[in-house]
Amino acid sequence: MKKQVRITALVTAILIMAALISGCSLARTIITETVDEISSGGARPAPSFSPQPFPSLAPQDTDATPFSEMEYVRPDADAAAARLCGLAEEVYACEDAQELKALFEEGEALYEEYNTMVRLASLKSTTDLTDETWLAEEAYTTQGFTAVDMAYEEYYVALYYSPFSEEIEQNWQPGYFDDIVQDEDWYADGTQELYGRESALLSEYAQQRQAAAVLWDGQELSYEDISGIEDADEYYAALAAWHEACAPGLEEIYVELVRTRMQLAEKLGFGSYTEMVFAQNRIDYTPEMMADMTGGIVEYLAPVYAETFDYPIEGEAEYEVWADFVQQTLYGMDDELGGNFQLMREYGLIDWEPRAGKTPGAYTTYLDSYHSPFILMSYTGDEYSMTTLIHEFGHFNNYLETGVTAEATDVSEIYSQALELLVANHYGEYFGEEIGYEMQYNALSDKLDSFVQQAYYTAVEQEVYSLGKEEVTPGAVEEIAARQAERFGLADFFYDDLYRYDWVTVPHIYELPYYTFAYATSADIAVQLWELSLTDEQAALDAYRALLSREESTDFIENAKAAGLASPFDEGEMRRMAELLQTYLSEEEWSGALVDAA
């Protein structure tokens, strides 16, 4: 198993989160209601899709494991750490390649197994955040991981300095030592306590966010419950009440989290926490490039965003029916995509049923020892659920084919966002031409949302992490969030002060700093692939598969260039994106492009 680059608080070791905050923004919810009021009524046509028989899966063609066959075994962190330290000593003393290979395989299996149990415990806890047993188990495995990871660090470095390191790199696991320079630097005196504090704060946020509710009209309403209120005035009033009751506690957690991370960066010798995040995540652009692209989004894309909307989609689709359609569509696009989607369903590697206590949002994780990704989401039959399933499968397919769980987040999000748009070209085959067009329009509109809303969150984060440690207060973060909303032109959409508080509902801001920007960068690549698909779907799929194979590079920019695409950081790219999206979304000059592509 290749060494995994850690994100702070060891979040990568716990979950590869892919919550679709870009696909369910507040802006789109309210603007949709406005459009619904002015759009013509009338009955919607029934779906026209009829499923075809699917081929039988061949179990010998996959290393994946059905979820029903996976077993959680409580790991012993102390014993695992002790054995890894012992292996490091044996590696230093080893003079025989075959003997070293046995030590190498033992160490990798030990670390992989601990990682798998950490993720299984976390998965079990997020299926029901009211289950104290699994919450405690998640806390136990997460806290123990720091010691295991530090011991693995010793073992990893010992392998690097062994006389057989070249053989490891060339014959046993190519690229194994790619991160050796970075990985030697992630622990120092006092950091273990800070990592533990960060992990505890993240658990506290998850539990408090799930339980956050306000008494409204005689009912306890969660944030998600409030999102279902149809009357706009009542919606705003209930949301304001939720913010007043719940935001202060969530803000305090964030402030403590930011201060803890600033201490970590200082102890590890970084000039800022932002610098530390970029180093940990192997990001191949700079914070300055990120700020420049954000500025381009404000200048060119934010004005287009203010002019667009979503069509209200009234129809619903039952899970199994919609999954059949997606599976058939994927088979028509690419046999491997279709087969992998079928495997996900038949192996039970998705938990899609809504339940009380289940974590909000959606994510995909990877269970190393079982060579299996797993999707957690709540499918409710609406348009958001339909697209969430496709988005998460993009992550699932990536992990199943490559086993990569520690790549740059920009790279990871390409496969989900692009797949949404490529499948959207076929929506007319399910809904008929009219609704198919409207859903295709919404899918593209969602990428504009990814640019503007997610870059807004990034700008908030970047400014917060530029403050001095003692300057980080709830009031300071609120002021930054409100001011950046004005800058992005978002404040005019909603009631006063919404953006001052609503950021507390975005898990990525807490769990994965700057992940929000990955939605913006990957949206650029996704739209480029979609643009190509309008005239040549096979060429777009070939480019998608080239991006997935990463034959030229695992870095975001180089991988995009190798697939024949532009970088979102290229001069004029944000202006070009704005012009393209203006044509399709504001002016709606499609000329039948999407329907023809389907």
C-alpha positions in Angstrom: 0.0 0.0 0.0 1.4 3.3 -1.0 1.9 5.8 1.9 -1.0 8.1 2.1 -0.5 11.8 2.4 -2.4 13.1 5.5 -4.7 16.0 5.7 -4.8 17.6 9.1 -6.5 15.7 11.9 -5.9 12.6 9.9 -9.2 13.2 8.1 -8.0 11.4 4.9 -7.3 8.3 7.0 -10.8 8.4 8.3 -12.9 9.4 5.2 -12.4 10.7 1.7 -15.3 13.1 2.0 -17.2 14.1 -1.1 -20.2 15.9 0.3 -22.0 17.6 -2.5 -22.2 21.1 -1.1 -21.7 22.4 -4.6 -24.8 20.7 -5.8 -27.3 21.8 -3.1 -26.6 25.5 -2.5 -29.0 27.7 -0.9 -28.9 30.1 -3.9 -30.2 27.5 -6.2 -33.0 26.4 -3.8 -34.5 29.9 -3.5 -34.0 31.0 -7.1 -35.7 27.8 -8.2 -38.7 28.8 -6.1 -38.9 32.1 -7.8 -38.8 30.6 -11.2 -41.4 28.1 -10.2 -43.8 31.0 -9.4 -43.4 32.5 -12.9 -43.2 29.3 -14.9 -46.1 27.8 -16.7 -48.0 25.0 -15.0 -49.4 21.9 -16.4 -48.8 18.2 -16.1 -45.3 16.8 -16.7 -44.9 13.9 -19.1 -44.1 10.5 -17.5 -40.6 9.1 -17.8 -40.1 7.3 -21.1 -37.3 4.9 -19.9 -37.6 1.1 -20.2 -34.7 -0.8 -18.6 -32.9 -3.5 -20.7 -31.4 -6.7 -19.2 -27.9 -6.2 -17.8 -25.0 -8.6 -18.2 -24.0 -10.9 -15.3 -21.0 -9.8 -13.3 -17.9 -12.0 -13.2 -16.6 -12.0 -9.6 -13.1 -13.1 -10.8 -12.7 -9.8 -12.6 -12.7 -7.7 -9.4 -10.8 -7.6 -6.1 -13.8 -5.8 -4.5 -15.6 -7.4 -1.6 -19.4 -7.4 -1.0 -20.2 -5.2 2.0 -22.0 -8.1 3.7 -18.7 -10.0 3.9 -16.7 -7.2 5.5 -16.0 -7.6 9.2 -15.0 -4.9 11.7 -12.3 -6.1 14.2 -11.3 -3.7 16.8 -7.7 -2.8 16.2 -5.1 -2.6 18.9 -3.3 0.7 18.2 -0.6 0.2 20.8 0.3 -3.2 19.4 0.2 -2.0 15.8 2.5 0.9 16.6 4.9 -1.3 18.5 5.1 -3.8 15.7 5.7 -1.1 13.1 8.5 0.4 15.2 10.0 -3.1 15.6 9.7 -3.6 11.8 11.7 -0.4 11.3 14.5 -1.7 13.4 14.5 -5.0 11.6 14.5 -3.2 8.2 17.7 -1.2 9.2 19.4 -4.5 10.1 18.2 -6.5 7.1 20.7 -7.5 4.5 18.6 -9.8 2.3 16.1 -8.7 -0.3 13.7 -11.6 0.2 13.7 -11.1 4.0 13.1 -7.4 3.5 10.2 -8.1 1.2 8.5 -10.1 3.9 9.0 -7.2 6.3 7.7 -4.8 3.7 4.6 -6.9 3.1 3.9 -7.3 6.8 4.2 -3.6 7.5 2.0 -2.6 4.6 -0.7 -5.1 5.5 -0.6 -3.9 9.1 -1.0 -0.3 8.3 -3.7 -1.0 5.6 -5.7 -3.1 8.0 -5.7 -0.3 10.7 -6.7 2.2 8.1 -9.6 0.0 7.0 -10.9 -0.4 10.5 -10.7 3.4 11.1 -12.8 3.9 8.0 -15.2 1.1 8.9 -15.7 2.6 12.4 -16.3 6.0 10.9 -18.7 4.6 8.3 -20.7 2.8 11.0 -20.9 6.0 13.1 -22.1 8.2 10.3 -24.9 5.8 9.4 -26.4 6.7 12.8 -24.9 9.6 14.7 -27.1 8.7 17.7 -25.4 5.4 18.2 -23.0 6.0 21.1 -21.3 2.7 20.6 -20.0 3.5 17.1 -19.3 7.1 18.0 -17.0 5.8 20.8 -15.4 3.3 18.4 -14.7 6.0 15.9 -13.1 8.1 18.6 -11.0 5.2 19.8 -9.7 4.3 16.3 -9.1 7.9 15.3 -7.2 8.7 18.5 -5.1 5.6 18.1 -4.2 6.4 14.5 -1.8 9.1 15.4 0.5 6.7 17.2 0.1 4.1 14.4 0.9 6.7 11.8 4.0 8.0 13.6 5.2 4.4 13.9 4.5 3.8 10.2 6.6 7.0 9.5 9.6 5.4 11.2 9.1 2.1 9.2 8.6 4.1 6.0 11.8 6.1 6.4 13.7 2.9 7.3 12.7 1.4 4.0 13.8 4.5 2.2 17.3 4.3 3.7 17.6 0.5 3.2 20.0 -0.8 0.5 17.0 -2.2 -1.3 15.0 1.0 -1.7 15.5 1.1 -5.4 14.1 -2.4 -5.7 11.1 -1.4 -3.7 10.5 1.6 -6.0 11.1 -0.3 -9.2 9.7 -3.8 -8.6 7.6 -4.0 -5.5 5.5 -0.8 -5.6 6.4 1.9 -8.1 6.1 5.5 -6.8 6.3 4.2 -3.2 8.8 6.9 -2.1 7.3 9.8 -4.0 6.4 11.6 -0.8 9.4 10.8 1.3 10.6 14.4 1.6 7.2 15.7 2.7 6.3 12.8 4.9 9.3 13.1 7.1 8.1 16.4 8.4 4.5 16.0 9.7 5.3 15.3 13.3 7.2 17.3 15.9 7.2 17.6 19.7 3.7 18.7 20.8 1.9 17.9 17.5 0.4 14.6 18.7 -1.7 16.5 21.3 -2.8 19.1 18.7 -3.8 16.4 16.1 -5.8 14.8 18.8 -7.5 18.1 19.7 -8.3 18.7 16.0 -9.8 15.3 15.7 -12.0 15.8 18.8 -13.2 19.1 17.5 -14.2 17.5 14.2 -16.2 14.8 16.0 -17.8 17.5 18.2 -18.8 19.4 15.0 -20.3 16.4 13.3 -22.4 15.5 16.4 -23.5 19.1 17.1 -24.3 19.8 13.4 -26.4 16.6 13.2 -28.4 17.5 16.3 -28.8 21.2 15.6 -32.5 22.1 15.6 -34.8 24.9 16.4 -38.3 24.9 17.8 -40.5 26.3 15.0 -44.3 26.3 14.9 -44.4 23.6 17.6 -41.8 21.3 15.9 -38.1 20.7 16.3 -36.7 21.5 12.8 -33.2 20.7 11.6 -31.4 22.7 8.9 -32.4 20.0 6.4 -36.1 20.1 7.6 -36.1 23.9 7.0 -34.9 23.5 3.5 -38.1 21.7 2.7 -40.3 24.7 3.7 -42.0 25.9 0.4 -43.1 29.4 1.4 -40.2 31.7 1.0 -41.1 34.1 3.8 -41.5 31.3 6.3 -38.4 29.6 5.0 -36.3 32.7 5.7 -37.9 33.3 9.1 -37.2 29.7 10.2 -33.7 29.8 8.8 -32.9 33.0 10.7 -34.3 31.3 13.9 -32.0 28.3 13.3 -29.0 30.5 12.8 -29.7 32.4 16.0 -30.1 29.2 18.0 -27.5 27.0 16.4 -24.8 29.1 14.7 -23.0 30.4 17.9 -22.0 26.9 19.1 -20.8 25.8 15.7 -18.9 29.1 15.3 -17.0 28.5 18.6 -15.9 25.0 17.4 -14.6 26.5 14.2 -12.7 29.3 15.9 -11.0 26.7 18.2 -10.3 24.5 15.2 -8.6 27.3 13.3 -6.5 28.3 16.3 -5.4 24.7 16.8 -4.4 24.4 13.1 -2.5 27.6 13.3 -0.5 26.1 16.3 0.1 22.9 14.3 1.5 24.9 11.3 3.7 26.9 13.7 5.1 23.8 15.4 5.8 22.2 12.0 7.7 25.2 10.8 5.3 26.6 8.2 4.7 30.3 7.7 0.9 29.8 7.7 -1.7 27.1 8.0 -2.5 27.7 4.3 1.0 26.9 3.4 0.8 23.7 5.4 -2.4 22.5 3.7 -0.9 23.1 0.3 2.1 21.0 1.2 0.1 18.2 2.8 -2.3 17.9 -0.1 0.4 18.0 -2.8 -1.3 20.9 -4.5 0.5 21.9 -7.7 -0.5 25.5 -7.7 0.1 28.3 -5.1 -2.2 30.2 -2.8 -1.5 33.2 -5.0 -2.7 31.4 -8.0 -5.8 30.4 -6.1 -6.5 34.0 -5.1 -6.0 35.1 -8.7 -8.4 32.6 -10.0 -10.9 33.5 -7.3 -10.6 37.1 -8.5 -11.3 36.0 -12.1 -14.4 34.2 -10.9 -15.6 37.4 -9.1 -14.9 39.5 -12.2 -16.3 37.3 -15.0 -18.4 34.4 -13.6 -20.2 36.1 -10.7 -22.1 38.4 -13.0 -23.3 35.5 -15.1 -24.3 33.6 -12.0 -26.6 36.5 -11.0 -28.4 36.2 -14.3 -29.1 32.4 -14.2 -31.5 30.1 -12.5 -32.6 26.5 -12.2 -35.7 25.0 -13.8 -38.0 23.6 -11.1 -38.2 19.8 -11.6 -41.3 18.5 -10.1 -40.9 14.8 -10.9 -39.4 12.2 -8.7 -37.7 8.8 -9.4 -37.6 5.8 -7.2 -34.1 4.7 -6.4 -34.1 1.4 -8.2 -35.7 2.8 -11.3 -33.3 5.7 -11.4 -30.3 3.5 -10.7 -31.4 1.2 -13.6 -31.4 4.2 -15.9 -28.0 5.5 -14.8 -26.6 2.0 -15.1 -28.0 1.5 -18.6 -26.8 5.0 -19.6 -23.3 4.2 -18.3 -23.1 0.9 -20.2 -24.1 2.8 -23.3 -21.2 5.3 -22.7 -18.5 2.9 -21.5 -18.7 -0.8 -20.5 -16.4 -0.4 -17.5 -18.5 2.5 -16.2 -21.6 0.4 -16.5 -20.0 -2.7 -15.0 -18.6 -0.7 -12.0 -22.0 0.8 -11.3 -23.6 -2.6 -11.4 -20.9 -4.0 -9.0 -21.6 -1.1 -6.6 -25.3 -2.1 -6.5 -24.9 -5.9 -6.4 -22.1 -5.9 -3.8 -24.1 -3.6 -1.5 -21.4 -0.9 -1.6 -23.8 2.0 -1.2 -26.1 3.0 1.7 -28.7 5.1 0.0 -31.8 4.8 2.3 -32.7 7.9 4.3 -32.8 7.3 8.1 -33.1 9.4 11.2 -29.7 10.1 12.7 -27.8 9.5 9.4 -25.2 12.1 8.6 -26.3 14.8 6.3 -24.9 15.0 2.8 -23.0 12.3 0.9 -19.5 11.0 0.7 -17.4 8.1 -0.7 -14.7 6.3 1.3 -12.3 3.5 0.4 -11.8 0.4 2.5 -8.3 -0.6 1.7 -8.1 -4.2 2.9 -11.3 -5.0 1.0 -10.3 -3.1 -2.2 -13.8 -1.5 -2.1 -15.1 2.0 -2.2 -18.4 2.7 -0.3 -21.0 5.4 -0.8 -23.1 6.9 2.0 -26.0 9.2 0.9 -29.7 9.6 1.4 -31.7 9.2 -1.8 -35.1 10.9 -1.6 -36.1 10.8 -5.2 -35.7 14.4 -6.0 -33.4 16.0 -8.6 -30.6 16.6 -6.1 -30.7 12.9 -5.1 -30.5 11.9 -8.7 -27.4 14.0 -9.4 -25.8 13.1 -6.1 -25.9 9.4 -7.0 -24.0 10.2 -10.2 -21.6 12.5 -8.5 -20.7 10.0 -5.8 -20.4 7.2 -8.3 -17.7 9.3 -10.1 -15.7 9.1 -6.9 -16.6 5.4 -6.5 -15.4 4.5 -10.0 -12.2 6.4 -9.5 -11.3 4.6 -6.3 -12.4 1.2 -7.6 -10.3 1.5 -10.7 -7.2 3.1 -9.2 -7.3 2.5 -5.4 -6.2 6.2 -5.1 -7.4 7.8 -1.9 -4.8 10.4 -1.2 -4.6 12.4 -4.4 -5.1 16.1 -4.7 -8.8 17.0 -4.2 -8.9 18.9 -7.4 -8.1 15.7 -9.3 -10.6 13.6 -7.3 -13.5 16.0 -8.0 -13.0 15.9 -11.8 -14.3 12.4 -12.0 -17.5 13.2 -10.1 -18.4 16.7 -11.6 -17.6 15.6 -15.2 -19.6 12.5 -15.0 -22.6 14.5 -13.9 -22.5 16.5 -17.1 -21.8 13.6 -19.4 -24.7 11.6 -18.0 -26.9 14.7 -18.1 -26.7 14.6 -21.9 -28.9 11.5 -21.8 -31.6 12.8 -19.4 -34.0 13.1 -22.3 -34.0 9.3 -22.7 -35.6 9.1 -19.3 -37.7 12.2 -18.9 -38.5 13.1 -22.5 -37.3 16.1 -24.4 -38.7 19.0 -22.3 -37.8 17.9 -18.8 -34.6 16.3 -20.1 -33.5 19.7 -21.4 -34.4 21.4 -18.2 -32.4 18.9 -16.1 -29.5 19.2 -18.5 -29.6 22.9 -18.1 -29.7 22.5 -14.3 -26.7 20.2 -14.4 -24.6 22.9 -16.3 -26.0 25.6 -14.0 -24.7 23.6 -11.1 -21.2 23.9 -12.4 -21.5 27.6 -12.5 -22.6 27.3 -8.9 -19.5 25.3 -8.2 -17.4 28.1 -9.5 -19.0 31.0 -7.6 -20.4 29.5 -4.4 -17.3 27.4 -3.7 -14.8 30.1 -4.6 -16.7 32.3 -2.1 -16.2 29.7 0.6 -12.5 29.5 -0.4 -12.1 33.3 -0.1 -13.6 33.2 3.3 -11.2 30.4 4.4 -8.2 32.1 2.9 -8.9 35.4 4.7 -9.6 33.6 8.0 -6.4 31.7 7.9 -4.5 34.9 7.2 -5.5 36.4 10.5 -3.3 36.2 13.7 -4.3 33.5 16.1 -5.9 35.8 18.6 -7.7 37.7 15.9 -9.8 34.6 15.0 -13.1 35.2 16.8 -16.7 34.4 15.9 -17.4 38.0 15.1 -14.3 38.3 12.8 -15.3 35.2 10.8 -18.9 36.5 10.5 -17.7 39.9 9.2 -15.4 38.2 6.7 -18.2 35.9 5.5 -20.6 38.8 5.0 -18.1 41.0 3.3 -17.0 38.3 0.9 -20.6 37.6 0.0 -20.9 41.2 -1.0 -17.8 40.9 -3.1 -19.2 37.8 -4.9 -22.6 39.4 -5.5 -24.3 36.9 -3.3 -25.7 39.1 -0.6 -28.5 40.5 -2.8 -30.1 37.1 -3.3 -31.4 36.5 0.3 -32.3 38.0 3.6 -29.8 40.2 5.4 -27.0 38.4 7.1 -27.6 35.0 5.7 -24.1 34.6 4.5 -22.8 35.9 7.8 -23.9 32.7 9.5 -24.8 30.0 6.9 -21.1 28.9 6.4 -21.4 26.9 9.6 -23.5 24.3 7.7 -20.7 23.5 5.2 -18.8 20.5 6.5 -15.8 21.0 4.2 -15.0 24.3 5.8 -14.4 22.4 9.1 -13.2 19.0 7.9 -11.2 19.6 4.8 -9.8 23.2 4.5 -9.7 24.5 0.9 -11.6 21.5 -0.5 -14.2 24.0 -1.6 -11.8 25.4 -4.2 -11.4 21.9 -5.7 -15.1 22.2 -6.8 -14.2 25.3 -8.7 -11.1 24.0 -10.4 -12.6 20.7 -11.3 -15.8 22.4 -12.6 -13.6 24.0 -15.3 -12.3 20.6 -16.4 -15.9 19.2 -16.3 -17.3 22.0 -18.4 -14.5 21.5 -21.0 -15.3 17.8 -21.2 -19.0 18.6 -21.6 -18.3 21.1 -24.3 -16.3 18.5 -26.2 -19.1 15.9 -25.7 -21.6 18.1 -27.5 -19.9 17.4 -30.8 -18.0 14.1 -30.0 -19.1 12.2 -26.9 -16.5 9.4 -27.5 -13.7 12.0 -27.6 -14.9 13.4 -24.3 -15.1 9.9 -22.8 -11.5 9.2 -24.1 -10.3 12.4 -22.4 -12.2 11.4 -19.2 -10.5 8.0 -19.2 -7.1 9.6 -19.9 -7.6 11.8 -16.8 -8.6 8.7 -14.8 -5.5 6.8 -15.9 -3.1 9.6 -14.9 -0.4 8.1 -17.2 1.4 11.4 -17.6 1.0 12.8 -14.1 -1.0 12.6 -10.9 -0.8 16.4 -10.5 -4.0 18.4 -11.4 -2.6 20.8 -13.9 -0.3 18.4 -15.7 -2.9 15.7 -15.8 -5.4 18.1 -17.5 -2.8 19.3 -20.0 -1.9 15.7 -20.8 -5.6 15.0 -21.6 -5.5 17.9 -24.1 -7.4 20.3 -21.8 -6.7 23.8 -20.6 -5.8 24.6 -17.0 -8.3 26.8 -15.1 -5.3 28.9 -14.2 -4.5 29.7 -17.9 -4.7 33.3 -18.8 -8.2 34.2 -20.1 -9.7 30.8 -19.0 -12.2 32.3 -16.5 -13.3 34.9 -19.1 -13.8 32.1 -21.7 -15.8 30.0 -19.2 -18.0 33.1 -18.5 -18.7 33.6 -22.2 -19.6 29.9 -22.7 -21.9 29.8 -19.7 -23.4 33.1 -20.6 -24.4 31.7 -24.0 -25.9 28.5 -22.7 -27.4 29.6 -19.3 -28.2 33.3 -19.6 -29.1 33.6 -23.3 -30.1 29.9 -23.6 -28.7 29.7 -27.1 -28.5 25.9 -27.2 -29.6 25.3 -30.8 -30.6 21.9 -29.7 -27.1 21.1 -28.6 -27.9 19.0 -25.5 -30.8 17.2 -27.0 -28.7 16.4 -30.1 -25.9 15.1 -27.9 -28.2 12.7 -26.2 
